[in-house]
Amino acid sequence: MEQPSVSPSFVGIDVSKDRLDVHVLPTGQAFAVARHGEGLDRLASELRALAPALVVLEATGGFELTVAAALAGAGLPLAVVNPRQIRDFARAIGRLAKTDALDAQVIALFAERIRPEPRPVADTDSQALAELVARRRQIVEMIGMESNRRRQAKSPRVRRTIEVTLKTLEAQLAELDKDINDTVRGSPVWRAADDLLTSVPGIGDVTARTLIADLPELGRLDRRRIAALVGVAPINRDSGQMRGHRAIAGGRTAVRNVLYMATLTAIRWNPVIKAHYARIVAAGRPKKLAIVACMRHLLTILNAIVRTASPWKAA
């Protein structure tokens, strides 16, 4: 006699500062635990017994890190997703009401229907490097804003205060650059990846370290999946007989931004990317499209170099 098949379970967890609301599908089981040691132990124990196909929680400004670490340590299949994806999904299915318990249910539905791919949680060192790189990005943005204000300021007093702020920010930027450099060069794995990436003409320290911190999947995925993850894969916009304009969208903005700047440099100094750009432009395609194509090509090269652990070799 055949045994009845058991439906896989999907778990959604809404993370707040002090509490975790949990919803399980298809059973509809719901419960809450405190976001501290005992609560996390209970959560991991209950989910291990349940053996879910997937556990999903939102990235909530850092509150999710200890939860993700506890669940990953328990060997549970885990995906931490962008909150915007959950909000868009909730709107799409008409779930506009919002409470912590309802949010957990929506996240469980997202897990069941969308089934994002489980990914390993970054270790403490990787999280620390990502924070340093993110903070460097923030400081650079603030320097840009203060520089714009200095150009617009008419009052000498205002200009002096801006210049003092700029000096402080520039000092912080130099300190962060040193910290990032020491962190990367202090790890044999990251040092090897850094050397591989910077061997490619057009890739400097900032690009390499952003890739190490914000794109740990580099070298582990095929070229199509890594392009989609970064957001440089063209997306079809077709309907019936209409063939719409292909465009890139989504992905990891910070990675895409540094890759764009690196590509502009590579178009000038990297012979492979320079030739690729020239071929596309010579074929009559727009320059903007050619740059995006070169971004994708450069990312493919970097992905292969990290995967094979082989530095750049000029043809």
DRENDO-1510 file (C-alpha; in Angstrom, 1 decimal, always signed):
<recs>
REC; n; res; u; v; w
REC; 1; MET; +0.0; +0.0; +0.0 .
REC; 2; GLU; +1.4; +3.4; -1.0 .
REC; 3; GLN; +2.1; +5.8; +1.8 .
REC; 4; PRO; +0.4; +9.2; +1.5 .
REC; 5; SER; +2.7; +11.9; +0.3 .
REC; 6; VAL; +3.6; +14.6; +2.9 .
REC; 7; SER; +3.3; +18.2; +1.7 .
REC; 8; PRO; +6.5; +20.2; +2.2 .
REC; 9; SER; +6.4; +22.9; +4.9 .
REC; 10; PHE; +7.2; +26.5; +4.3 .
REC; 11; VAL; +8.0; +28.9; +7.2 .
REC; 12; GLY; +7.7; +32.7; +7.3 .
REC; 13; ILE; +9.2; +34.7; +10.1 .
REC; 14; ASP; +8.5; +38.4; +10.8 .
REC; 15; VAL; +11.4; +39.8; +12.7 .
REC; 16; SER; +11.0; +42.8; +15.1 .
REC; 17; LYS; +13.3; +44.1; +17.8 .
REC; 18; ASP; +12.1; +41.9; +20.6 .
REC; 19; ARG; +9.9; +39.3; +19.0 .
REC; 20; LEU; +9.7; +36.8; +16.2 .
REC; 21; ASP; +6.3; +35.9; +14.7 .
REC; 22; VAL; +6.3; +32.5; +12.9 .
REC; 23; HIS; +3.8; +31.1; +10.4 .
REC; 24; VAL; +3.9; +27.6; +8.9 .
REC; 25; LEU; +2.2; +26.5; +5.7 .
REC; 26; PRO; +0.3; +24.5; +4.7 .
REC; 27; THR; -0.7; +23.7; +8.3 .
REC; 28; GLY; -1.4; +27.3; +9.3 .
REC; 29; GLN; +0.4; +26.8; +12.6 .
REC; 30; ALA; +1.4; +30.2; +14.1 .
REC; 31; PHE; +3.4; +31.1; +17.2 .
REC; 32; ALA; +5.7; +33.8; +18.5 .
REC; 33; VAL; +9.0; +33.6; +20.4 .
REC; 34; ALA; +11.2; +36.3; +22.0 .
REC; 35; ARG; +14.3; +37.4; +20.0 .
REC; 36; HIS; +16.8; +36.3; +22.6 .
REC; 37; GLY; +18.8; +33.2; +23.3 .
REC; 38; GLU; +16.1; +31.0; +24.8 .
REC; 39; GLY; +13.6; +32.1; +22.1 .
REC; 40; LEU; +16.0; +31.3; +19.3 .
REC; 41; ASP; +16.8; +27.9; +20.8 .
REC; 42; ARG; +13.1; +27.1; +21.0 .
REC; 43; LEU; +12.5; +28.3; +17.4 .
REC; 44; ALA; +15.4; +26.3; +16.1 .
REC; 45; SER; +14.3; +23.2; +18.0 .
REC; 46; GLU; +10.7; +23.4; +16.7 .
REC; 47; LEU; +11.7; +24.1; +13.1 .
REC; 48; ARG; +14.2; +21.2; +13.1 .
REC; 49; ALA; +11.4; +18.9; +14.2 .
REC; 50; LEU; +9.2; +20.3; +11.4 .
REC; 51; ALA; +12.0; +19.8; +8.8 .
REC; 52; PRO; +10.7; +22.6; +6.5 .
REC; 53; ALA; +11.5; +22.8; +2.8 .
REC; 54; LEU; +12.3; +26.5; +3.2 .
REC; 55; VAL; +12.4; +29.2; +5.9 .
REC; 56; VAL; +12.2; +32.8; +4.8 .
REC; 57; LEU; +12.7; +36.0; +6.8 .
REC; 58; GLU; +13.1; +39.7; +5.7 .
REC; 59; ALA; +16.3; +41.7; +6.0 .
REC; 60; THR; +15.2; +44.2; +8.7 .
REC; 61; GLY; +18.2; +46.5; +9.2 .
REC; 62; GLY; +20.3; +44.0; +11.2 .
REC; 63; PHE; +17.7; +42.5; +13.5 .
REC; 64; GLU; +17.6; +39.5; +11.3 .
REC; 65; LEU; +21.3; +38.6; +11.6 .
REC; 66; THR; +21.2; +36.7; +14.9 .
REC; 67; VAL; +18.0; +34.9; +13.9 .
REC; 68; ALA; +19.6; +33.9; +10.5 .
REC; 69; ALA; +22.8; +32.8; +12.2 .
REC; 70; ALA; +20.8; +30.6; +14.7 .
REC; 71; LEU; +18.7; +29.0; +12.0 .
REC; 72; ALA; +21.6; +28.4; +9.7 .
REC; 73; GLY; +23.6; +26.9; +12.6 .
REC; 74; ALA; +20.7; +24.5; +13.1 .
REC; 75; GLY; +21.1; +23.3; +9.5 .
REC; 76; LEU; +17.8; +24.8; +8.2 .
REC; 77; PRO; +17.3; +25.9; +4.6 .
REC; 78; LEU; +17.1; +29.6; +4.9 .
REC; 79; ALA; +16.6; +32.6; +2.6 .
REC; 80; VAL; +16.9; +36.2; +3.8 .
REC; 81; VAL; +15.0; +38.4; +1.3 .
REC; 82; ASN; +14.6; +42.1; +0.5 .
REC; 83; PRO; +11.5; +43.5; +2.3 .
REC; 84; ARG; +10.5; +45.2; -1.0 .
REC; 85; GLN; +10.0; +41.8; -2.5 .
REC; 86; ILE; +7.6; +40.9; +0.3 .
REC; 87; ARG; +5.7; +44.2; +0.0 .
REC; 88; ASP; +5.3; +43.8; -3.7 .
REC; 89; PHE; +4.1; +40.2; -3.3 .
REC; 90; ALA; +1.6; +41.2; -0.6 .
REC; 91; ARG; +0.2; +43.9; -2.9 .
REC; 92; ALA; +0.0; +41.5; -5.8 .
REC; 93; ILE; -2.1; +39.0; -3.7 .
REC; 94; GLY; -4.3; +41.8; -2.2 .
REC; 95; ARG; -2.9; +41.5; +1.4 .
REC; 96; LEU; -3.0; +45.1; +2.5 .
REC; 97; ALA; -3.7; +44.7; +6.2 .
REC; 98; LYS; -0.5; +44.7; +8.3 .
REC; 99; THR; +0.3; +43.2; +11.7 .
REC; 100; ASP; +3.3; +41.2; +12.8 .
REC; 101; ALA; +1.3; +37.9; +12.6 .
REC; 102; LEU; -0.2; +38.8; +9.2 .
REC; 103; ASP; +3.3; +39.7; +7.9 .
REC; 104; ALA; +4.6; +36.3; +9.0 .
REC; 105; GLN; +1.7; +34.7; +7.1 .
REC; 106; VAL; +2.5; +36.7; +3.9 .
REC; 107; ILE; +6.2; +35.8; +4.2 .
REC; 108; ALA; +5.2; +32.1; +4.5 .
REC; 109; LEU; +3.0; +32.5; +1.4 .
REC; 110; PHE; +6.0; +34.1; -0.4 .
REC; 111; ALA; +8.2; +31.1; +0.6 .
REC; 112; GLU; +5.6; +28.6; -0.6 .
REC; 113; ARG; +4.8; +30.2; -3.9 .
REC; 114; ILE; +8.0; +32.0; -5.0 .
REC; 115; ARG; +10.5; +29.6; -3.3 .
REC; 116; PRO; +13.6; +31.8; -3.3 .
REC; 117; GLU; +16.9; +29.9; -3.3 .
REC; 118; PRO; +18.3; +29.2; +0.1 .
REC; 119; ARG; +21.7; +30.9; +0.6 .
REC; 120; PRO; +24.4; +30.4; +3.2 .
REC; 121; VAL; +24.5; +33.1; +5.9 .
REC; 122; ALA; +27.6; +35.3; +5.9 .
REC; 123; ASP; +30.0; +34.7; +8.7 .
REC; 124; THR; +31.0; +37.4; +11.2 .
REC; 125; ASP; +34.1; +38.5; +9.3 .
REC; 126; SER; +32.1; +38.8; +6.0 .
REC; 127; GLN; +29.4; +40.8; +7.8 .
REC; 128; ALA; +32.0; +43.1; +9.3 .
REC; 129; LEU; +33.7; +43.7; +5.9 .
REC; 130; ALA; +30.3; +44.4; +4.3 .
REC; 131; GLU; +29.6; +47.0; +7.0 .
REC; 132; LEU; +32.9; +48.7; +6.4 .
REC; 133; VAL; +32.3; +48.8; +2.6 .
REC; 134; ALA; +28.8; +50.1; +3.1 .
REC; 135; ARG; +30.0; +52.8; +5.5 .
REC; 136; ARG; +32.7; +53.8; +3.0 .
REC; 137; ARG; +29.9; +54.2; +0.4 .
REC; 138; GLN; +28.0; +56.4; +2.8 .
REC; 139; ILE; +31.0; +58.6; +3.5 .
REC; 140; VAL; +31.7; +59.1; -0.2 .
REC; 141; GLU; +28.0; +60.1; -0.8 .
REC; 142; MET; +28.3; +62.6; +2.1 .
REC; 143; ILE; +31.5; +64.1; +0.7 .
REC; 144; GLY; +29.7; +64.6; -2.6 .
REC; 145; MET; +26.8; +66.3; -1.0 .
REC; 146; GLU; +29.0; +68.6; +1.1 .
REC; 147; SER; +31.1; +69.4; -1.9 .
REC; 148; ASN; +28.0; +70.5; -3.8 .
REC; 149; ARG; +26.9; +72.7; -0.8 .
REC; 150; ARG; +30.3; +74.3; -0.7 .
REC; 151; ARG; +30.1; +75.3; -4.4 .
REC; 152; GLN; +26.6; +76.8; -3.7 .
REC; 153; ALA; +27.5; +78.6; -0.5 .
REC; 154; LYS; +27.8; +82.4; -0.7 .
REC; 155; SER; +28.6; +83.1; +3.0 .
REC; 156; PRO; +32.3; +82.7; +4.0 .
REC; 157; ARG; +31.1; +81.4; +7.4 .
REC; 158; VAL; +29.0; +78.7; +5.9 .
REC; 159; ARG; +31.8; +77.7; +3.6 .
REC; 160; ARG; +34.2; +77.4; +6.6 .
REC; 161; THR; +31.8; +75.0; +8.4 .
REC; 162; ILE; +31.4; +72.9; +5.2 .
REC; 163; GLU; +35.2; +72.7; +4.8 .
REC; 164; VAL; +35.6; +71.6; +8.4 .
REC; 165; THR; +33.0; +68.9; +7.8 .
REC; 166; LEU; +34.7; +67.8; +4.6 .
REC; 167; LYS; +38.0; +67.5; +6.3 .
REC; 168; THR; +36.4; +65.3; +9.0 .
REC; 169; LEU; +34.7; +63.1; +6.3 .
REC; 170; GLU; +37.9; +62.8; +4.3 .
REC; 171; ALA; +39.8; +61.7; +7.4 .
REC; 172; GLN; +37.1; +59.1; +8.1 .
REC; 173; LEU; +37.3; +57.9; +4.5 .
REC; 174; ALA; +41.1; +57.5; +4.7 .
REC; 175; GLU; +40.7; +55.5; +8.0 .
REC; 176; LEU; +38.0; +53.3; +6.5 .
REC; 177; ASP; +40.1; +52.6; +3.4 .
REC; 178; LYS; +42.9; +51.5; +5.7 .
REC; 179; ASP; +40.6; +49.3; +7.7 .
REC; 180; ILE; +39.1; +47.7; +4.6 .
REC; 181; ASN; +42.6; +47.1; +3.2 .
REC; 182; ASP; +43.9; +45.5; +6.4 .
REC; 183; THR; +40.8; +43.4; +6.7 .
REC; 184; VAL; +41.0; +42.1; +3.1 .
REC; 185; ARG; +44.8; +41.6; +3.1 .
REC; 186; GLY; +44.6; +39.9; +6.6 .
REC; 187; SER; +42.5; +37.1; +5.2 .
REC; 188; PRO; +44.3; +34.5; +2.9 .
REC; 189; VAL; +41.0; +33.8; +1.0 .
REC; 190; TRP; +40.1; +37.4; +0.5 .
REC; 191; ARG; +43.7; +38.4; -0.3 .
REC; 192; ALA; +43.7; +35.8; -3.1 .
REC; 193; ALA; +40.3; +37.0; -4.4 .
REC; 194; ASP; +41.5; +40.6; -4.2 .
REC; 195; ASP; +44.7; +39.8; -6.2 .
REC; 196; LEU; +42.7; +37.9; -8.8 .
REC; 197; LEU; +40.2; +40.7; -9.3 .
REC; 198; THR; +42.7; +43.5; -9.4 .
REC; 199; SER; +44.7; +41.6; -12.0 .
REC; 200; VAL; +41.9; +42.6; -14.5 .
REC; 201; PRO; +42.6; +45.9; -16.3 .
REC; 202; GLY; +39.8; +48.3; -15.1 .
REC; 203; ILE; +39.3; +46.7; -11.7 .
REC; 204; GLY; +40.7; +48.8; -8.8 .
REC; 205; ASP; +40.7; +48.3; -5.1 .
REC; 206; VAL; +37.2; +49.8; -4.5 .
REC; 207; THR; +35.5; +47.6; -7.1 .
REC; 208; ALA; +37.4; +44.4; -6.0 .
REC; 209; ARG; +36.5; +44.9; -2.3 .
REC; 210; THR; +32.9; +45.8; -3.0 .
REC; 211; LEU; +32.6; +42.5; -5.0 .
REC; 212; ILE; +34.2; +40.5; -2.2 .
REC; 213; ALA; +31.9; +42.1; +0.4 .
REC; 214; ASP; +28.7; +42.4; -1.5 .
REC; 215; LEU; +28.9; +39.6; -4.0 .
REC; 216; PRO; +30.2; +36.5; -2.2 .
REC; 217; GLU; +28.4; +34.3; -5.0 .
REC; 218; LEU; +31.1; +35.5; -7.5 .
REC; 219; GLY; +32.8; +32.4; -8.9 .
REC; 220; ARG; +30.1; +30.1; -7.6 .
REC; 221; LEU; +27.2; +30.7; -10.1 .
REC; 222; ASP; +27.1; +30.5; -13.9 .
REC; 223; ARG; +27.3; +33.6; -16.0 .
REC; 224; ARG; +23.5; +34.0; -16.5 .
REC; 225; ARG; +22.7; +33.6; -12.8 .
REC; 226; ILE; +25.5; +36.0; -11.6 .
REC; 227; ALA; +24.3; +38.6; -14.2 .
REC; 228; ALA; +20.7; +38.3; -13.0 .
REC; 229; LEU; +21.9; +38.6; -9.3 .
REC; 230; VAL; +23.8; +41.8; -10.0 .
REC; 231; GLY; +21.0; +43.2; -12.2 .
REC; 232; VAL; +22.8; +43.4; -15.6 .
REC; 233; ALA; +20.8; +40.7; -17.4 .
REC; 234; PRO; +18.3; +42.1; -19.9 .
REC; 235; ILE; +14.7; +41.5; -19.0 .
REC; 236; ASN; +12.1; +40.7; -21.7 .
REC; 237; ARG; +9.1; +43.0; -22.0 .
REC; 238; ASP; +7.0; +41.2; -24.6 .
REC; 239; SER; +3.2; +40.9; -25.0 .
REC; 240; GLY; +1.5; +39.1; -27.8 .
REC; 241; GLN; +3.0; +40.3; -31.1 .
REC; 242; MET; +4.7; +43.2; -29.4 .
REC; 243; ARG; +8.4; +42.9; -28.6 .
REC; 244; GLY; +9.3; +45.5; -26.0 .
REC; 245; HIS; +12.6; +47.2; -25.2 .
REC; 246; ARG; +14.9; +44.9; -23.2 .
REC; 247; ALA; +16.3; +46.6; -20.1 .
REC; 248; ILE; +18.1; +45.7; -16.9 .
REC; 249; ALA; +16.4; +46.0; -13.5 .
REC; 250; GLY; +16.7; +44.9; -9.9 .
REC; 251; GLY; +19.8; +43.3; -8.6 .
REC; 252; ARG; +22.4; +44.6; -6.2 .
REC; 253; THR; +22.6; +48.3; -6.7 .
REC; 254; ALA; +26.0; +48.9; -4.9 .
REC; 255; VAL; +27.6; +46.1; -7.0 .
REC; 256; ARG; +26.1; +47.4; -10.2 .
REC; 257; ASN; +27.3; +51.0; -9.5 .
REC; 258; VAL; +30.9; +50.0; -9.0 .
REC; 259; LEU; +30.8; +47.7; -11.9 .
REC; 260; TYR; +29.5; +50.5; -14.1 .
REC; 261; MET; +32.5; +52.8; -13.1 .
REC; 262; ALA; +34.9; +49.9; -13.6 .
REC; 263; THR; +33.5; +49.2; -17.1 .
REC; 264; LEU; +34.0; +52.8; -18.1 .
REC; 265; THR; +37.7; +52.4; -17.2 .
REC; 266; ALA; +37.9; +49.0; -18.8 .
REC; 267; ILE; +36.5; +50.4; -22.1 .
REC; 268; ARG; +39.6; +52.6; -22.3 .
REC; 269; TRP; +42.3; +50.3; -20.8 .
REC; 270; ASN; +41.1; +46.6; -21.1 .
REC; 271; PRO; +41.7; +45.3; -24.6 .
REC; 272; VAL; +39.0; +42.7; -24.4 .
REC; 273; ILE; +36.3; +45.1; -23.1 .
REC; 274; LYS; +37.5; +47.9; -25.4 .
REC; 275; ALA; +37.1; +45.6; -28.5 .
REC; 276; HIS; +33.7; +44.3; -27.3 .
REC; 277; TYR; +32.5; +47.9; -26.9 .
REC; 278; ALA; +33.8; +48.9; -30.3 .
REC; 279; ARG; +32.1; +45.9; -32.0 .
REC; 280; ILE; +28.7; +46.8; -30.5 .
REC; 281; VAL; +29.0; +50.5; -31.4 .
REC; 282; ALA; +30.2; +49.7; -34.9 .
REC; 283; ALA; +27.0; +47.6; -35.4 .
REC; 284; GLY; +25.0; +50.7; -34.8 .
REC; 285; ARG; +23.8; +50.0; -31.3 .
REC; 286; PRO; +23.4; +52.8; -28.7 .
REC; 287; LYS; +26.4; +53.6; -26.6 .
REC; 288; LYS; +24.4; +53.1; -23.4 .
REC; 289; LEU; +23.4; +49.6; -24.5 .
REC; 290; ALA; +27.1; +48.9; -25.4 .
REC; 291; ILE; +28.2; +49.9; -21.9 .
REC; 292; VAL; +25.6; +47.6; -20.3 .
REC; 293; ALA; +26.8; +44.8; -22.5 .
REC; 294; CYS; +30.4; +45.5; -21.5 .
REC; 295; MET; +29.3; +45.4; -17.8 .
REC; 296; ARG; +27.8; +42.0; -18.3 .
REC; 297; HIS; +30.9; +40.8; -20.2 .
REC; 298; LEU; +33.3; +42.2; -17.6 .
REC; 299; LEU; +31.3; +40.5; -14.8 .
REC; 300; THR; +31.5; +37.2; -16.8 .
REC; 301; ILE; +35.2; +37.5; -17.0 .
REC; 302; LEU; +35.5; +38.2; -13.3 .
REC; 303; ASN; +33.2; +35.3; -12.4 .
REC; 304; ALA; +35.4; +32.9; -14.5 .
REC; 305; ILE; +38.6; +34.3; -13.0 .
REC; 306; VAL; +37.5; +33.7; -9.4 .
REC; 307; ARG; +36.0; +30.3; -10.2 .
REC; 308; THR; +39.2; +29.1; -11.9 .
REC; 309; ALA; +41.5; +31.0; -9.5 .
REC; 310; SER; +43.4; +32.1; -12.6 .
REC; 311; PRO; +44.6; +35.7; -12.9 .
REC; 312; TRP; +44.0; +37.9; -16.0 .
REC; 313; LYS; +46.2; +37.0; -19.0 .
REC; 314; ALA; +46.4; +39.3; -21.9 .
REC; 315; ALA; +45.6; +37.6; -25.2 .
</recs>
